[in-house]
Amino acid sequence: MASTSSSAPSLTTVSWLRSFMERFKLEKNCSNFTDWEAQLRLAAEGDDKLKYLTEASPVTPIARSTPAVREAFETYQKESAAVKNVLIFSMEPNLQRSAIKMSTAYEIYTRLVTMFSRAPRIIQYEAASQFFDLNIKEGQKLSPHVLKMIEYVETLKLQGVDIPEQLVIDRVLHSLSCIKGYIQLRVNYNMQYLKTDLHELYNMLVQAKKDMGLDASTRKDVLNINAKSKGKFKKSANKGKKPTSYKGKEKPIENSS
């Protein structure tokens, strides 16, 4: 039974969204997105929760914010978290993994609408063209670039297009070729015949960037890193020893007796 309070009812006292969560599932290829969204909006409107799908979070309160502003923010966060759970539970597992990483129900809903409210063929074409055309640029950070490419691959999978994993990895590595410092990462990967999935490759690239001290805007030639490292090792091995100078003097002859 719904609450008679003037405040917005919580998910524990209403049934529309809970019923939706139990009866409707967004399929893994999102082929039923149009029907799923229509039912979701009806359920959310029936529970007076539609705004948590269509309105972004209020600005985080500051020290001078009024109690009313703080209360509005806290209410939004609490109710949005509940609606977010409804969205996640109403999806197939492969969709849930991406949704869990998002902070609000609004963010999840907006992304789904952006991705799947258009014709599937258009979505597929745009994702494929972006994936095969995208290359990192000078000054661009590594992580957002690789994550964007992963997002295109996942979008294509949702549309039923499976690119062979090795081809995906080759394409991601090739997209880094525009930055001189990242060329060695690709060379090392290919020389060692590493077998990884896409997410493992992402972790490897991020770690390699840290180990090499690389930045997307760097122009350092990493091909010389090993040579420099060896030089540092030799230098440290001789640290503390005073060099013996024989300049202008004859080298003393050891007494063999």
C-alpha positions as CSV (number, residue, x, y, z in Angstrom):
1,M,0.0,0.0,0.0
2,A,1.3,3.4,-0.9
3,S,2.3,5.9,1.8
4,T,-0.1,8.7,2.5
5,S,2.9,11.0,3.4
6,S,3.3,14.1,1.3
7,S,6.9,13.1,0.6
8,A,7.8,10.9,-2.4
9,P,7.1,7.3,-1.6
10,S,10.0,4.9,-1.1
11,L,10.5,1.7,-3.1
12,T,9.7,-0.3,0.0
13,T,6.1,1.0,0.0
14,V,5.1,0.9,-3.7
15,S,4.8,-1.9,-6.2
16,W,5.0,-0.5,-9.7
17,L,8.8,-0.5,-10.1
18,R,9.2,-3.7,-8.0
19,S,6.7,-5.4,-10.3
20,F,8.6,-4.1,-13.4
21,M,11.9,-5.5,-12.0
22,E,10.4,-8.9,-11.7
23,R,8.5,-9.1,-15.0
24,F,10.7,-7.3,-17.6
25,K,14.3,-8.0,-18.6
26,L,16.3,-5.9,-21.0
27,E,17.8,-8.6,-23.3
28,K,21.5,-8.8,-23.9
29,N,21.3,-7.4,-27.4
30,C,18.8,-4.8,-26.4
31,S,16.4,-5.9,-29.2
32,N,13.5,-5.2,-26.8
33,F,14.7,-1.8,-25.7
34,T,11.7,0.1,-27.0
35,D,9.2,-2.0,-25.1
36,W,11.4,-2.2,-22.0
37,E,11.8,1.6,-21.9
38,A,8.1,2.2,-22.3
39,Q,7.2,-0.2,-19.4
40,L,10.0,1.3,-17.3
41,R,8.7,4.8,-17.7
42,L,5.1,3.8,-16.9
43,A,6.2,2.0,-13.8
44,A,8.5,4.9,-12.7
45,E,5.7,7.4,-13.3
46,G,3.3,5.3,-11.3
47,D,5.7,5.4,-8.3
48,D,6.5,9.1,-8.8
49,K,10.1,8.1,-9.6
50,L,10.4,9.2,-13.2
51,K,12.5,12.3,-12.3
52,Y,15.3,10.0,-11.1
53,L,15.5,8.7,-14.7
54,T,15.2,12.0,-16.5
55,E,16.8,14.6,-14.2
56,A,20.5,14.7,-13.2
57,S,21.6,14.9,-9.6
58,P,21.4,18.3,-7.8
59,V,24.8,19.9,-7.3
60,T,26.6,18.6,-4.2
61,P,25.9,20.9,-1.3
62,I,28.7,23.2,0.0
63,A,29.3,24.5,3.6
64,R,26.9,27.4,3.0
65,S,24.1,25.4,1.6
66,T,20.7,25.6,3.3
67,P,19.2,22.6,5.1
68,A,16.6,22.4,2.3
69,V,19.3,22.1,-0.4
70,R,21.1,19.4,1.6
71,E,17.9,17.5,2.2
72,A,17.0,17.6,-1.5
73,F,20.4,16.3,-2.5
74,E,20.3,13.5,0.1
75,T,16.8,12.5,-1.0
76,Y,17.9,12.4,-4.6
77,Q,20.9,10.2,-3.9
78,K,18.9,7.8,-1.8
79,E,16.0,7.4,-4.2
80,S,18.3,7.3,-7.3
81,A,20.2,4.5,-5.7
82,A,17.0,2.5,-5.3
83,V,15.9,3.1,-8.9
84,K,19.4,2.3,-10.1
85,N,19.1,-1.2,-8.4
86,V,15.8,-1.7,-10.3
87,L,17.4,-0.9,-13.6
88,I,20.3,-3.2,-12.9
89,F,18.1,-6.1,-11.8
90,S,16.0,-5.7,-14.9
91,M,18.9,-6.3,-17.2
92,E,20.7,-9.4,-18.5
93,P,24.0,-10.0,-16.7
94,N,26.2,-8.8,-19.6
95,L,24.5,-5.4,-19.4
96,Q,24.6,-5.3,-15.6
97,R,28.4,-5.2,-15.5
98,S,28.6,-1.8,-17.3
99,A,25.6,-0.3,-15.4
100,I,27.0,-1.1,-12.0
101,K,30.0,1.2,-12.7
102,M,27.7,4.2,-13.2
103,S,26.8,6.4,-10.3
104,T,23.1,7.2,-10.8
105,A,19.9,5.8,-12.4
106,Y,19.9,8.9,-14.6
107,E,23.3,8.1,-16.0
108,I,22.3,4.5,-16.8
109,Y,19.0,5.5,-18.4
110,T,20.5,8.3,-20.4
111,R,23.3,6.1,-21.8
112,L,20.8,3.4,-22.8
113,V,18.5,5.9,-24.5
114,T,21.5,7.4,-26.4
115,M,22.7,4.0,-27.5
116,F,19.5,2.2,-28.3
117,S,16.7,4.7,-29.1
118,R,18.0,4.9,-32.7
119,A,17.8,2.2,-35.4
120,P,20.0,-0.8,-34.6
121,R,21.7,-0.5,-38.0
122,I,22.7,3.1,-37.4
123,I,24.1,2.2,-33.9
124,Q,26.1,-0.7,-35.4
125,Y,27.5,1.5,-38.2
126,E,28.5,4.3,-35.9
127,A,30.2,2.0,-33.4
128,A,32.1,0.1,-36.1
129,S,33.3,3.3,-37.8
130,Q,34.4,4.9,-34.6
131,F,36.2,1.7,-33.5
132,F,38.2,1.3,-36.7
133,D,38.9,5.0,-37.2
134,L,39.8,6.1,-33.6
135,N,43.5,6.8,-32.9
136,I,45.0,8.3,-29.8
137,K,46.2,11.9,-30.2
138,E,49.1,13.8,-28.8
139,G,48.3,15.0,-25.3
140,Q,45.4,12.6,-24.9
141,K,45.4,10.2,-21.9
142,L,45.7,6.5,-22.4
143,S,42.9,5.2,-20.1
144,P,40.0,7.2,-21.6
145,H,41.1,6.3,-25.1
146,V,41.3,2.5,-24.5
147,L,38.1,2.5,-22.5
148,K,36.3,4.3,-25.4
149,M,37.4,1.6,-27.7
150,I,36.2,-1.1,-25.3
151,E,32.9,0.7,-25.2
152,Y,32.6,0.5,-29.0
153,V,33.3,-3.2,-29.0
154,E,30.7,-3.8,-26.3
155,T,28.1,-1.8,-28.2
156,L,28.8,-4.0,-31.3
157,K,28.4,-7.1,-29.2
158,L,25.1,-5.9,-28.0
159,Q,24.1,-5.5,-31.7
160,G,25.1,-9.1,-32.4
161,V,28.4,-8.2,-34.0
162,D,31.4,-10.2,-32.6
163,I,34.8,-9.0,-33.8
164,P,37.5,-11.7,-33.3
165,E,39.3,-10.9,-30.0
166,Q,42.8,-10.9,-31.5
167,L,41.6,-8.4,-34.2
168,V,40.2,-6.2,-31.5
169,I,43.5,-6.3,-29.6
170,D,45.5,-5.6,-32.8
171,R,43.3,-2.6,-33.5
172,V,43.7,-1.2,-30.0
173,L,47.5,-1.6,-30.2
174,H,47.6,0.0,-33.6
175,S,45.5,2.9,-32.4
176,L,48.4,3.8,-30.1
177,S,51.0,4.1,-33.0
178,C,50.5,7.8,-33.4
179,I,52.4,8.3,-30.1
180,K,56.1,7.4,-30.4
181,G,56.4,6.3,-26.8
182,Y,53.7,3.7,-27.2
183,I,55.2,2.0,-30.2
184,Q,57.5,-0.1,-27.9
185,L,54.4,-1.3,-26.0
186,R,53.1,-2.8,-29.2
187,V,56.4,-4.3,-30.1
188,N,56.8,-5.9,-26.7
189,Y,53.3,-7.4,-26.9
190,N,53.8,-8.8,-30.3
191,M,57.3,-10.2,-29.6
192,Q,56.2,-12.0,-26.5
193,Y,53.1,-13.5,-28.2
194,L,51.0,-12.5,-25.2
195,K,47.5,-13.9,-25.1
196,T,45.1,-11.7,-23.2
197,D,41.5,-10.5,-23.4
198,L,40.6,-6.9,-24.0
199,H,40.3,-5.9,-20.3
200,E,43.6,-7.6,-19.4
201,L,45.3,-5.7,-22.3
202,Y,43.9,-2.5,-20.8
203,N,45.4,-3.3,-17.4
204,M,48.8,-4.2,-19.1
205,L,48.9,-0.9,-21.0
206,V,48.1,1.2,-18.0
207,Q,50.8,-0.6,-15.9
208,A,53.3,-0.4,-18.7
209,K,52.7,3.3,-19.0
210,K,53.4,3.7,-15.3
211,D,56.5,1.5,-15.4
212,M,58.0,3.5,-18.3
213,G,57.1,6.9,-16.9
214,L,55.1,7.5,-20.1
215,D,52.5,10.1,-20.6
216,A,50.3,10.5,-23.7
217,S,52.1,13.8,-24.4
218,T,55.6,12.6,-23.9
219,R,58.1,12.5,-26.7
220,K,60.6,10.2,-24.9
221,D,62.1,7.5,-27.0
222,V,61.4,4.4,-24.8
223,L,63.6,2.3,-27.1
224,N,66.6,3.6,-25.0
225,I,65.0,2.9,-21.6
226,N,66.9,-0.4,-21.2
227,A,70.2,1.1,-22.1
228,K,69.7,4.0,-19.7
229,S,68.7,1.6,-16.9
230,K,71.9,-0.4,-17.4
231,G,73.9,2.8,-17.2
232,K,72.2,3.7,-13.9
233,F,72.9,0.2,-12.5
234,K,76.6,0.5,-13.3
235,K,76.7,4.0,-11.8
236,S,75.1,2.8,-8.6
237,A,77.4,-0.2,-8.4
238,N,80.5,2.1,-8.3
239,K,78.9,4.6,-5.9
240,G,81.1,5.4,-2.9
241,K,84.3,4.4,-4.6
242,K,86.8,7.2,-5.3
243,P,88.3,7.0,-8.8
244,T,92.1,6.6,-8.8
245,S,93.7,9.2,-11.0
246,Y,97.1,8.5,-12.5
247,K,97.1,11.7,-14.6
248,G,100.7,12.9,-14.9
249,K,102.0,10.0,-12.9
250,E,103.3,6.6,-13.6
251,K,101.1,3.8,-12.5
252,P,102.7,2.2,-9.4
253,I,104.2,-1.2,-10.0
254,E,103.2,-3.8,-7.5
255,N,106.0,-5.5,-5.6
256,S,106.0,-9.1,-6.7
257,S,108.4,-10.1,-4.0
